[in-house]
Structure formats: C-alpha cells, structure tokens
C-alpha cells in the first residue's frame, strides 16, 4: 500500500461499526480526503485522542482500495486552539 503524510484539519467524524470511525479531513496537499481509523473507539486506542473534531494534525495515510484511505499514524500539531473559542468553532463548522 502506498502511504503519504500530510497536515490536516478534522472536519467531520462518523462512527462506523463497533470500533471504527470515518473522518473527513481537509489536507494541505491532497484537499478533502475521506479516511477510516480502525479501532479508534476502543479505550486503549492511541489514535483516538488526536483525532478530535476541528483538530490540527499531522497524519500518515495509506491509500485504501475504495474511496477511503486508512489512518496509519497521527500526531496532534500545536497551533490553532479552535476548541477554546466558541467563535472559532462556529467558523470551523461553517467551513465544514
């Protein structure tokens, strides 16, 4: 599987199955990308805390067979602090 790394903002998340979650990411180099994170809803997941709504992340994605890429690694990037301001959350929701 081919992989690529990019900076992204999490625009949307949707629970899928028992432990997975589907994300819509706005990436710097690849535009709007759909991705699935396997097992992210399990309590022991290492990916879960970094993949919060409107979070600014550095993500490693593997090309999927269909429309969704697979999240292989994610790291939160310090910066925007969207979650601290209701006005910023409203602007992010408008963009999403």
LOMAR-75023 format. One record per atom (N, C-alpha, C): residue number from 1; residue in one letter; atom name; z, y, x. Coordinates in pm, 1 decimal. Layout:
% LOMAR-75023
<pt nr="NUM" rest="A" atom="CA" Z="Z" Y="Y" X="X"/>
...
This chain:
% LOMAR-75023
<pt nr="1" rest="X" atom="N" Z="0.0" Y="-118.7" X="82.6"/>
<pt nr="1" rest="X" atom="CA" Z="0.0" Y="0.0" X="0.0"/>
<pt nr="1" rest="X" atom="C" Z="0.0" Y="125.1" X="87.1"/>
<pt nr="2" rest="X" atom="N" Z="-84.6" Y="218.6" X="53.2"/>
<pt nr="2" rest="X" atom="CA" Z="-89.0" Y="345.1" X="125.5"/>
<pt nr="2" rest="X" atom="C" Z="26.8" Y="433.6" X="80.3"/>
<pt nr="3" rest="X" atom="N" Z="88.3" Y="502.1" X="175.0"/>
<pt nr="3" rest="X" atom="CA" Z="200.2" Y="590.7" X="141.8"/>
<pt nr="3" rest="X" atom="C" Z="167.3" Y="733.3" X="183.2"/>
<pt nr="4" rest="X" atom="N" Z="236.0" Y="826.2" X="120.6"/>
<pt nr="4" rest="X" atom="CA" Z="223.9" Y="966.2" X="159.0"/>
<pt nr="4" rest="X" atom="C" Z="355.3" Y="1037.1" X="132.3"/>
<pt nr="5" rest="X" atom="N" Z="381.4" Y="1140.8" X="209.9"/>
<pt nr="5" rest="X" atom="CA" Z="504.3" Y="1219.0" X="198.4"/>
<pt nr="5" rest="X" atom="C" Z="467.0" Y="1360.0" X="153.3"/>
<pt nr="6" rest="X" atom="N" Z="551.0" Y="1416.0" X="64.2"/>
<pt nr="6" rest="X" atom="CA" Z="521.4" Y="1549.3" X="12.7"/>
<pt nr="6" rest="X" atom="C" Z="650.2" Y="1614.6" X="-36.3"/>
<pt nr="7" rest="X" atom="N" Z="649.0" Y="1746.1" X="-47.2"/>
<pt nr="7" rest="X" atom="CA" Z="757.7" Y="1821.0" X="-111.2"/>
<pt nr="7" rest="X" atom="C" Z="726.9" Y="1828.5" X="-259.1"/>
<pt nr="8" rest="X" atom="N" Z="830.8" Y="1821.5" X="-342.6"/>
<pt nr="8" rest="X" atom="CA" Z="806.7" Y="1820.6" X="-487.0"/>
<pt nr="8" rest="X" atom="C" Z="923.7" Y="1880.2" X="-563.2"/>
<pt nr="9" rest="X" atom="N" Z="895.5" Y="1916.2" X="-687.6"/>
<pt nr="9" rest="X" atom="CA" Z="997.1" Y="1956.7" X="-784.1"/>
<pt nr="9" rest="X" atom="C" Z="986.9" Y="1858.8" X="-900.4"/>
<pt nr="10" rest="X" atom="N" Z="1100.3" Y="1806.9" X="-945.7"/>
<pt nr="10" rest="X" atom="CA" Z="1102.9" Y="1712.1" X="-1057.1"/>
<pt nr="10" rest="X" atom="C" Z="1089.0" Y="1790.8" X="-1187.8"/>
<pt nr="11" rest="X" atom="N" Z="978.7" Y="1768.5" X="-1259.0"/>
<pt nr="11" rest="X" atom="CA" Z="953.2" Y="1841.1" X="-1383.2"/>
<pt nr="11" rest="X" atom="C" Z="1003.7" Y="1767.5" X="-1506.9"/>
<pt nr="12" rest="X" atom="N" Z="993.8" Y="1635.8" X="-1505.1"/>
<pt nr="12" rest="X" atom="CA" Z="1029.2" Y="1558.3" X="-1623.7"/>
<pt nr="12" rest="X" atom="C" Z="1075.7" Y="1420.0" X="-1581.1"/>
<pt nr="13" rest="X" atom="N" Z="1167.0" Y="1361.1" X="-1659.1"/>
<pt nr="13" rest="X" atom="CA" Z="1208.0" Y="1223.9" X="-1633.5"/>
<pt nr="13" rest="X" atom="C" Z="1220.3" Y="1149.7" X="-1765.4"/>
<pt nr="14" rest="X" atom="N" Z="1186.5" Y="1020.8" X="-1762.3"/>
<pt nr="14" rest="X" atom="CA" Z="1184.2" Y="938.4" X="-1881.7"/>
<pt nr="14" rest="X" atom="C" Z="1236.8" Y="800.1" X="-1845.7"/>
<pt nr="15" rest="X" atom="N" Z="1338.7" Y="753.8" X="-1917.7"/>
<pt nr="15" rest="X" atom="CA" Z="1392.4" Y="620.2" X="-1892.9"/>
<pt nr="15" rest="X" atom="C" Z="1286.9" Y="516.3" X="-1928.7"/>
<pt nr="16" rest="X" atom="N" Z="1278.2" Y="412.9" X="-1844.1"/>
<pt nr="16" rest="X" atom="CA" Z="1179.4" Y="307.9" X="-1863.3"/>
<pt nr="16" rest="X" atom="C" Z="1245.2" Y="174.4" X="-1833.4"/>
<pt nr="17" rest="X" atom="N" Z="1245.6" Y="87.6" X="-1930.4"/>
<pt nr="17" rest="X" atom="CA" Z="1307.4" Y="-43.0" X="-1910.4"/>
<pt nr="17" rest="X" atom="C" Z="1457.6" Y="-30.4" X="-1895.4"/>
<pt nr="18" rest="X" atom="N" Z="1515.9" Y="-128.8" X="-1828.9"/>
<pt nr="18" rest="X" atom="CA" Z="1661.2" Y="-133.9" X="-1816.9"/>
<pt nr="18" rest="X" atom="C" Z="1715.7" Y="-47.5" X="-1703.8"/>
<pt nr="19" rest="X" atom="N" Z="1643.6" Y="-38.6" X="-1593.3"/>
<pt nr="19" rest="X" atom="CA" Z="1699.2" Y="31.2" X="-1477.3"/>
<pt nr="19" rest="X" atom="C" Z="1602.4" Y="128.6" X="-1411.4"/>
<pt nr="20" rest="X" atom="N" Z="1481.7" Y="140.6" X="-1463.8"/>
<pt nr="20" rest="X" atom="CA" Z="1380.5" Y="224.8" X="-1400.3"/>
<pt nr="20" rest="X" atom="C" Z="1369.3" Y="359.2" X="-1471.3"/>
<pt nr="21" rest="X" atom="N" Z="1302.5" Y="451.6" X="-1405.9"/>
<pt nr="21" rest="X" atom="CA" Z="1281.1" Y="583.2" X="-1464.6"/>
<pt nr="21" rest="X" atom="C" Z="1144.3" Y="634.8" X="-1417.2"/>
<pt nr="22" rest="X" atom="N" Z="1070.3" Y="696.9" X="-1508.4"/>
<pt nr="22" rest="X" atom="CA" Z="940.3" Y="756.1" X="-1476.4"/>
<pt nr="22" rest="X" atom="C" Z="958.9" Y="906.7" X="-1460.1"/>
<pt nr="23" rest="X" atom="N" Z="897.9" Y="961.8" X="-1355.3"/>
<pt nr="23" rest="X" atom="CA" Z="911.4" Y="1103.9" X="-1324.2"/>
<pt nr="23" rest="X" atom="C" Z="774.9" Y="1171.2" X="-1321.3"/>
<pt nr="24" rest="X" atom="N" Z="773.0" Y="1297.6" X="-1358.2"/>
<pt nr="24" rest="X" atom="CA" Z="657.4" Y="1383.9" X="-1335.5"/>
<pt nr="24" rest="X" atom="C" Z="699.0" Y="1481.3" X="-1226.7"/>
<pt nr="25" rest="X" atom="N" Z="624.7" Y="1479.9" X="-1117.7"/>
<pt nr="25" rest="X" atom="CA" Z="656.4" Y="1563.1" X="-1001.7"/>
<pt nr="25" rest="X" atom="C" Z="545.2" Y="1664.8" X="-979.5"/>
<pt nr="26" rest="X" atom="N" Z="583.3" Y="1785.0" X="-944.2"/>
<pt nr="26" rest="X" atom="CA" Z="486.9" Y="1886.2" X="-902.8"/>
<pt nr="26" rest="X" atom="C" Z="496.2" Y="1894.2" X="-751.1"/>
<pt nr="27" rest="X" atom="N" Z="394.6" Y="1841.1" X="-682.6"/>
<pt nr="27" rest="X" atom="CA" Z="397.7" Y="1833.1" X="-536.9"/>
<pt nr="27" rest="X" atom="C" Z="317.5" Y="1946.3" X="-474.5"/>
<pt nr="28" rest="X" atom="N" Z="347.3" Y="1973.2" X="-349.5"/>
<pt nr="28" rest="X" atom="CA" Z="280.8" Y="2081.8" X="-277.8"/>
<pt nr="28" rest="X" atom="C" Z="134.2" Y="2049.4" X="-249.6"/>
<pt nr="29" rest="X" atom="N" Z="105.8" Y="1928.6" X="-200.7"/>
<pt nr="29" rest="X" atom="CA" Z="-29.6" Y="1894.6" X="-157.3"/>
<pt nr="29" rest="X" atom="C" Z="-109.7" Y="1811.0" X="-256.6"/>
<pt nr="30" rest="X" atom="N" Z="-43.4" Y="1739.8" X="-347.9"/>
<pt nr="30" rest="X" atom="CA" Z="-112.7" Y="1647.2" X="-437.9"/>
<pt nr="30" rest="X" atom="C" Z="-108.7" Y="1689.5" X="-584.6"/>
<pt nr="31" rest="X" atom="N" Z="-53.4" Y="1806.8" X="-613.4"/>
<pt nr="31" rest="X" atom="CA" Z="-49.8" Y="1855.9" X="-750.8"/>
<pt nr="31" rest="X" atom="C" Z="51.6" Y="1781.6" X="-836.3"/>
<pt nr="32" rest="X" atom="N" Z="18.5" Y="1763.8" X="-962.6"/>
<pt nr="32" rest="X" atom="CA" Z="107.9" Y="1697.6" X="-1057.2"/>
<pt nr="32" rest="X" atom="C" Z="90.4" Y="1546.2" X="-1044.3"/>
<pt nr="33" rest="X" atom="N" Z="201.0" Y="1476.4" X="-1017.0"/>
<pt nr="33" rest="X" atom="CA" Z="196.9" Y="1333.2" X="-988.8"/>
<pt nr="33" rest="X" atom="C" Z="295.1" Y="1260.4" X="-1079.6"/>
<pt nr="34" rest="X" atom="N" Z="252.0" Y="1147.5" X="-1133.2"/>
<pt nr="34" rest="X" atom="CA" Z="341.8" Y="1059.0" X="-1207.2"/>
<pt nr="34" rest="X" atom="C" Z="394.7" Y="953.4" X="-1112.0"/>
<pt nr="35" rest="X" atom="N" Z="525.0" Y="926.5" X="-1118.3"/>
<pt nr="35" rest="X" atom="CA" Z="585.0" Y="829.5" X="-1026.8"/>
<pt nr="35" rest="X" atom="C" Z="693.7" Y="751.0" X="-1098.2"/>
<pt nr="36" rest="X" atom="N" Z="714.1" Y="627.5" X="-1054.7"/>
<pt nr="36" rest="X" atom="CA" Z="820.6" Y="544.8" X="-1109.1"/>
<pt nr="36" rest="X" atom="C" Z="919.6" Y="513.5" X="-997.8"/>
<pt nr="37" rest="X" atom="N" Z="1047.1" Y="522.6" X="-1031.1"/>
<pt nr="37" rest="X" atom="CA" Z="1153.9" Y="487.8" X="-936.8"/>
<pt nr="37" rest="X" atom="C" Z="1220.3" Y="361.5" X="-989.7"/>
<pt nr="38" rest="X" atom="N" Z="1209.8" Y="253.5" X="-915.2"/>
<pt nr="38" rest="X" atom="CA" Z="1263.7" Y="124.2" X="-956.5"/>
<pt nr="38" rest="X" atom="C" Z="1413.8" Y="119.0" X="-931.6"/>
<pt nr="39" rest="X" atom="N" Z="1488.6" Y="74.2" X="-1030.7"/>
<pt nr="39" rest="X" atom="CA" Z="1632.4" Y="53.6" X="-1016.8"/>
<pt nr="39" rest="X" atom="C" Z="1714.7" Y="179.5" X="-1003.1"/>
<pt nr="40" rest="X" atom="N" Z="1658.4" Y="294.2" X="-1035.1"/>
<pt nr="40" rest="X" atom="CA" Z="1725.8" Y="421.9" X="-1011.9"/>
<pt nr="40" rest="X" atom="C" Z="1844.7" Y="443.3" X="-1106.0"/>
<pt nr="41" rest="X" atom="N" Z="1847.8" Y="375.5" X="-1218.9"/>
<pt nr="41" rest="X" atom="CA" Z="1957.3" Y="394.1" X="-1314.5"/>
<pt nr="41" rest="X" atom="C" Z="2075.6" Y="300.9" X="-1288.3"/>
<pt nr="42" rest="X" atom="N" Z="2065.1" Y="215.4" X="-1189.1"/>
<pt nr="42" rest="X" atom="CA" Z="2177.7" Y="128.7" X="-1152.8"/>
<pt nr="42" rest="X" atom="C" Z="2283.4" Y="212.1" X="-1081.2"/>
<pt nr="43" rest="X" atom="N" Z="2411.5" Y="179.1" X="-1099.9"/>
<pt nr="43" rest="X" atom="CA" Z="2518.1" Y="257.5" X="-1035.3"/>
<pt nr="43" rest="X" atom="C" Z="2509.6" Y="260.8" X="-882.1"/>
<pt nr="44" rest="X" atom="N" Z="2457.5" Y="156.8" X="-821.3"/>
<pt nr="44" rest="X" atom="CA" Z="2451.4" Y="150.1" X="-674.7"/>
<pt nr="44" rest="X" atom="C" Z="2322.8" Y="210.1" X="-617.1"/>
<pt nr="45" rest="X" atom="N" Z="2240.6" Y="272.3" X="-699.3"/>
<pt nr="45" rest="X" atom="CA" Z="2113.3" Y="327.0" X="-653.4"/>
<pt nr="45" rest="X" atom="C" Z="2134.1" Y="443.0" X="-556.5"/>
<pt nr="46" rest="X" atom="N" Z="2056.9" Y="441.1" X="-448.2"/>
<pt nr="46" rest="X" atom="CA" Z="2063.7" Y="550.3" X="-350.6"/>
<pt nr="46" rest="X" atom="C" Z="1966.4" Y="663.0" X="-385.6"/>
<pt nr="47" rest="X" atom="N" Z="1868.7" Y="633.6" X="-469.7"/>
<pt nr="47" rest="X" atom="CA" Z="1769.3" Y="734.4" X="-507.5"/>
<pt nr="47" rest="X" atom="C" Z="1817.4" Y="824.5" X="-620.6"/>
<pt nr="48" rest="X" atom="N" Z="1901.0" Y="772.4" X="-708.3"/>
<pt nr="48" rest="X" atom="CA" Z="1941.3" Y="840.8" X="-830.5"/>
<pt nr="48" rest="X" atom="C" Z="1991.1" Y="983.4" X="-816.2"/>
<pt nr="49" rest="X" atom="N" Z="2089.6" Y="1009.3" X="-731.1"/>
<pt nr="49" rest="X" atom="CA" Z="2144.5" Y="1145.2" X="-722.5"/>
<pt nr="49" rest="X" atom="C" Z="2043.9" Y="1251.6" X="-676.9"/>
<pt nr="50" rest="X" atom="N" Z="1944.1" Y="1213.4" X="-601.6"/>
<pt nr="50" rest="X" atom="CA" Z="1846.4" Y="1310.7" X="-551.6"/>
<pt nr="50" rest="X" atom="C" Z="1737.6" Y="1343.3" X="-652.4"/>
<pt nr="51" rest="X" atom="N" Z="1717.6" Y="1257.5" X="-750.1"/>
<pt nr="51" rest="X" atom="CA" Z="1608.3" Y="1274.8" X="-845.8"/>
<pt nr="51" rest="X" atom="C" Z="1655.8" Y="1337.6" X="-976.0"/>
<pt nr="52" rest="X" atom="N" Z="1720.2" Y="1451.6" X="-965.2"/>
<pt nr="52" rest="X" atom="CA" Z="1767.2" Y="1523.0" X="-1084.0"/>
<pt nr="52" rest="X" atom="C" Z="1660.7" Y="1620.6" X="-1132.2"/>
<pt nr="53" rest="X" atom="N" Z="1664.5" Y="1651.9" X="-1260.1"/>
<pt nr="53" rest="X" atom="CA" Z="1567.3" Y="1740.7" X="-1321.6"/>
<pt nr="53" rest="X" atom="C" Z="1564.4" Y="1876.8" X="-1251.2"/>
<pt nr="54" rest="X" atom="N" Z="1446.0" Y="1924.4" X="-1220.2"/>
<pt nr="54" rest="X" atom="CA" Z="1419.4" Y="2050.8" X="-1150.6"/>
<pt nr="54" rest="X" atom="C" Z="1471.5" Y="2051.8" X="-1006.4"/>
<pt nr="55" rest="X" atom="N" Z="1501.1" Y="1935.5" X="-952.2"/>
<pt nr="55" rest="X" atom="CA" Z="1546.4" Y="1926.6" X="-814.2"/>
<pt nr="55" rest="X" atom="C" Z="1430.4" Y="1943.1" X="-716.9"/>
<pt nr="56" rest="X" atom="N" Z="1455.9" Y="2005.7" X="-603.9"/>
<pt nr="56" rest="X" atom="CA" Z="1357.0" Y="2025.2" X="-497.8"/>
<pt nr="56" rest="X" atom="C" Z="1377.8" Y="1912.8" X="-398.0"/>
<pt nr="57" rest="X" atom="N" Z="1275.4" Y="1828.3" X="-377.6"/>
<pt nr="57" rest="X" atom="CA" Z="1292.1" Y="1707.3" X="-298.1"/>
<pt nr="57" rest="X" atom="C" Z="1178.7" Y="1689.5" X="-197.8"/>
<pt nr="58" rest="X" atom="N" Z="1207.4" Y="1609.5" X="-96.3"/>
<pt nr="58" rest="X" atom="CA" Z="1107.5" Y="1559.6" X="-2.5"/>
<pt nr="58" rest="X" atom="C" Z="1094.0" Y="1411.6" X="-36.4"/>
<pt nr="59" rest="X" atom="N" Z="976.2" Y="1368.6" X="-79.0"/>
<pt nr="59" rest="X" atom="CA" Z="960.8" Y="1234.0" X="-134.3"/>
<pt nr="59" rest="X" atom="C" Z="852.4" Y="1156.1" X="-60.2"/>
<pt nr="60" rest="X" atom="N" Z="878.1" Y="1026.6" X="-41.3"/>
<pt nr="60" rest="X" atom="CA" Z="780.1" Y="934.0" X="14.8"/>
<pt nr="60" rest="X" atom="C" Z="733.1" Y="846.4" X="-100.2"/>
<pt nr="61" rest="X" atom="N" Z="604.2" Y="851.6" X="-129.3"/>
<pt nr="61" rest="X" atom="CA" Z="546.8" Y="777.9" X="-241.6"/>
<pt nr="61" rest="X" atom="C" Z="446.9" Y="675.1" X="-191.8"/>
<pt nr="62" rest="X" atom="N" Z="445.3" Y="559.4" X="-257.5"/>
<pt nr="62" rest="X" atom="CA" Z="345.7" Y="456.1" X="-230.1"/>
<pt nr="62" rest="X" atom="C" Z="245.4" Y="457.6" X="-344.4"/>
<pt nr="63" rest="X" atom="N" Z="119.3" Y="450.9" X="-313.3"/>
<pt nr="63" rest="X" atom="CA" Z="15.7" Y="450.0" X="-416.7"/>
<pt nr="63" rest="X" atom="C" Z="33.9" Y="326.8" X="-505.4"/>
<pt nr="64" rest="X" atom="N" Z="37.5" Y="349.8" X="-634.9"/>
<pt nr="64" rest="X" atom="CA" Z="51.4" Y="239.7" X="-729.8"/>
<pt nr="64" rest="X" atom="C" Z="-84.2" Y="185.6" X="-770.4"/>
<pt nr="65" rest="X" atom="N" Z="-81.9" Y="75.1" X="-844.3"/>
<pt nr="65" rest="X" atom="CA" Z="-207.6" Y="15.3" X="-889.4"/>
<pt nr="65" rest="X" atom="C" Z="-267.6" Y="91.5" X="-1006.9"/>
<pt nr="66" rest="X" atom="N" Z="-183.0" Y="153.2" X="-1087.0"/>
<pt nr="66" rest="X" atom="CA" Z="-230.6" Y="226.6" X="-1204.1"/>
<pt nr="66" rest="X" atom="C" Z="-218.5" Y="375.8" X="-1183.9"/>
<pt nr="67" rest="X" atom="N" Z="-170.0" Y="442.8" X="-1286.8"/>
<pt nr="67" rest="X" atom="CA" Z="-155.9" Y="588.0" X="-1281.7"/>
<pt nr="67" rest="X" atom="C" Z="-29.0" Y="633.3" X="-1211.5"/>
<pt nr="68" rest="X" atom="N" Z="69.6" Y="544.9" X="-1200.1"/>
<pt nr="68" rest="X" atom="CA" Z="198.7" Y="583.5" X="-1143.5"/>
<pt nr="68" rest="X" atom="C" Z="212.1" Y="538.9" X="-999.0"/>
<pt nr="69" rest="X" atom="N" Z="256.7" Y="630.5" X="-913.9"/>
<pt nr="69" rest="X" atom="CA" Z="292.7" Y="595.2" X="-777.6"/>
<pt nr="69" rest="X" atom="C" Z="438.0" Y="549.3" X="-777.6"/>
<pt nr="70" rest="X" atom="N" Z="480.6" Y="485.2" X="-670.1"/>
<pt nr="70" rest="X" atom="CA" Z="615.5" Y="429.6" X="-661.9"/>
<pt nr="70" rest="X" atom="C" Z="697.9" Y="510.4" X="-562.0"/>
<pt nr="71" rest="X" atom="N" Z="815.7" Y="554.2" X="-604.3"/>
<pt nr="71" rest="X" atom="CA" Z="905.3" Y="629.6" X="-516.4"/>
<pt nr="71" rest="X" atom="C" Z="966.4" Y="532.7" X="-415.8"/>
<pt nr="72" rest="X" atom="N" Z="941.1" Y="556.2" X="-287.2"/>
<pt nr="72" rest="X" atom="CA" Z="994.3" Y="470.2" X="-182.5"/>
<pt nr="72" rest="X" atom="C" Z="1117.8" Y="531.5" X="-116.5"/>
<pt nr="73" rest="X" atom="N" Z="1118.6" Y="662.6" X="-103.4"/>
<pt nr="73" rest="X" atom="CA" Z="1229.4" Y="731.2" X="-36.8"/>
<pt nr="73" rest="X" atom="C" Z="1234.0" Y="874.2" X="-88.7"/>
<pt nr="74" rest="X" atom="N" Z="1354.3" Y="927.6" X="-101.7"/>
<pt nr="74" rest="X" atom="CA" Z="1367.7" Y="1065.1" X="-149.5"/>
<pt nr="74" rest="X" atom="C" Z="1486.5" Y="1131.2" X="-81.6"/>
<pt nr="75" rest="X" atom="N" Z="1469.3" Y="1258.9" X="-49.9"/>
<pt nr="75" rest="X" atom="CA" Z="1575.9" Y="1336.6" X="13.1"/>
<pt nr="75" rest="X" atom="C" Z="1576.9" Y="1475.0" X="-51.0"/>
<pt nr="76" rest="X" atom="N" Z="1692.8" Y="1518.8" X="-91.6"/>
<pt nr="76" rest="X" atom="CA" Z="1705.7" Y="1649.7" X="-155.4"/>
<pt nr="76" rest="X" atom="C" Z="1689.0" Y="1759.6" X="-49.9"/>
<pt nr="77" rest="X" atom="N" Z="1613.8" Y="1863.7" X="-84.9"/>
<pt nr="77" rest="X" atom="CA" Z="1589.6" Y="1975.9" X="5.2"/>
<pt nr="77" rest="X" atom="C" Z="1677.0" Y="2092.7" X="-39.7"/>
<pt nr="78" rest="X" atom="N" Z="1758.2" Y="2147.1" X="49.6"/>
<pt nr="78" rest="X" atom="CA" Z="1838.6" Y="2263.0" X="10.1"/>
<pt nr="78" rest="X" atom="C" Z="1747.5" Y="2383.1" X="-13.0"/>
<pt nr="79" rest="X" atom="N" Z="1784.5" Y="2463.5" X="-109.6"/>
<pt nr="79" rest="X" atom="CA" Z="1699.5" Y="2579.7" X="-131.5"/>
<pt nr="79" rest="X" atom="C" Z="1716.9" Y="2644.8" X="-265.9"/>
<pt nr="80" rest="X" atom="N" Z="1635.3" Y="2608.4" X="-360.9"/>
<pt nr="80" rest="X" atom="CA" Z="1617.5" Y="2684.7" X="-483.8"/>
<pt nr="80" rest="X" atom="C" Z="1740.4" Y="2702.6" X="-572.1"/>
<pt nr="81" rest="X" atom="N" Z="1830.8" Y="2611.4" X="-577.7"/>
<pt nr="81" rest="X" atom="CA" Z="1952.9" Y="2622.0" X="-659.4"/>
<pt nr="81" rest="X" atom="C" Z="1920.9" Y="2659.4" X="-804.1"/>
<pt nr="82" rest="X" atom="N" Z="1827.0" Y="2590.1" X="-862.5"/>
<pt nr="82" rest="X" atom="CA" Z="1787.9" Y="2615.7" X="-1001.2"/>
<pt nr="82" rest="X" atom="C" Z="1902.0" Y="2585.2" X="-1096.1"/>
<pt nr="83" rest="X" atom="N" Z="1975.7" Y="2478.7" X="-1068.9"/>
<pt nr="83" rest="X" atom="CA" Z="2079.5" Y="2434.1" X="-1161.9"/>
<pt nr="83" rest="X" atom="C" Z="2195.6" Y="2531.7" X="-1176.9"/>
<pt nr="84" rest="X" atom="N" Z="2206.9" Y="2631.0" X="-1093.3"/>
<pt nr="84" rest="X" atom="CA" Z="2317.2" Y="2725.7" X="-1100.4"/>
<pt nr="84" rest="X" atom="C" Z="2295.8" Y="2841.9" X="-1196.2"/>
<pt nr="85" rest="X" atom="N" Z="2176.0" Y="2860.2" X="-1247.1"/>
<pt nr="85" rest="X" atom="CA" Z="2144.8" Y="2976.9" X="-1329.4"/>
<pt nr="85" rest="X" atom="C" Z="2068.5" Y="2935.5" X="-1455.5"/>
<pt nr="86" rest="X" atom="N" Z="2117.0" Y="2978.5" X="-1570.6"/>
<pt nr="86" rest="X" atom="CA" Z="2050.3" Y="2946.5" X="-1696.3"/>
<pt nr="86" rest="X" atom="C" Z="1910.8" Y="3008.7" X="-1702.6"/>
<pt nr="87" rest="X" atom="N" Z="1895.0" Y="3126.2" X="-1645.1"/>
<pt nr="87" rest="X" atom="CA" Z="1764.5" Y="3192.1" X="-1643.7"/>
<pt nr="87" rest="X" atom="C" Z="1663.8" Y="3111.1" X="-1562.3"/>
<pt nr="88" rest="X" atom="N" Z="1705.4" Y="3059.5" X="-1447.6"/>
<pt nr="88" rest="X" atom="CA" Z="1616.1" Y="2978.6" X="-1364.3"/>
<pt nr="88" rest="X" atom="C" Z="1580.3" Y="2847.0" X="-1432.8"/>
<pt nr="89" rest="X" atom="N" Z="1676.5" Y="2786.7" X="-1502.1"/>
<pt nr="89" rest="X" atom="CA" Z="1649.1" Y="2662.9" X="-1575.7"/>
<pt nr="89" rest="X" atom="C" Z="1546.3" Y="2689.1" X="-1685.1"/>
<pt nr="90" rest="X" atom="N" Z="1558.9" Y="2801.6" X="-1754.5"/>
<pt nr="90" rest="X" atom="CA" Z="1463.3" Y="2836.7" X="-1860.1"/>
<pt nr="90" rest="X" atom="C" Z="1323.3" Y="2857.1" X="-1802.8"/>
<pt nr="91" rest="X" atom="N" Z="1313.1" Y="2921.2" X="-1687.8"/>
<pt nr="91" rest="X" atom="CA" Z="1182.7" Y="2941.6" X="-1623.4"/>
<pt nr="91" rest="X" atom="C" Z="1122.4" Y="2808.0" X="-1580.8"/>
<pt nr="92" rest="X" atom="N" Z="1203.8" Y="2719.4" X="-1524.9"/>
<pt nr="92" rest="X" atom="CA" Z="1155.1" Y="2588.0" X="-1482.6"/>
<pt nr="92" rest="X" atom="C" Z="1108.7" Y="2505.9" X="-1602.6"/>
<pt nr="93" rest="X" atom="N" Z="1181.6" Y="2513.2" X="-1713.7"/>
<pt nr="93" rest="X" atom="CA" Z="1142.6" Y="2440.3" X="-1834.9"/>
<pt nr="93" rest="X" atom="C" Z="1011.2" Y="2493.9" X="-1890.5"/>
<pt nr="94" rest="X" atom="N" Z="988.9" Y="2621.8" X="-1878.9"/>
<pt nr="94" rest="X" atom="CA" Z="864.9" Y="2682.5" X="-1925.9"/>
<pt nr="94" rest="X" atom="C" Z="746.0" Y="2632.9" X="-1843.6"/>
<pt nr="95" rest="X" atom="N" Z="764.6" Y="2619.5" X="-1714.3"/>
<pt nr="95" rest="X" atom="CA" Z="659.0" Y="2570.5" X="-1626.0"/>
<pt nr="95" rest="X" atom="C" Z="629.3" Y="2423.7" X="-1654.1"/>
<pt nr="96" rest="X" atom="N" Z="734.7" Y="2345.8" X="-1676.6"/>
<pt nr="96" rest="X" atom="CA" Z="718.8" Y="2201.5" X="-1700.0"/>
<pt nr="96" rest="X" atom="C" Z="643.7" Y="2177.9" X="-1828.0"/>
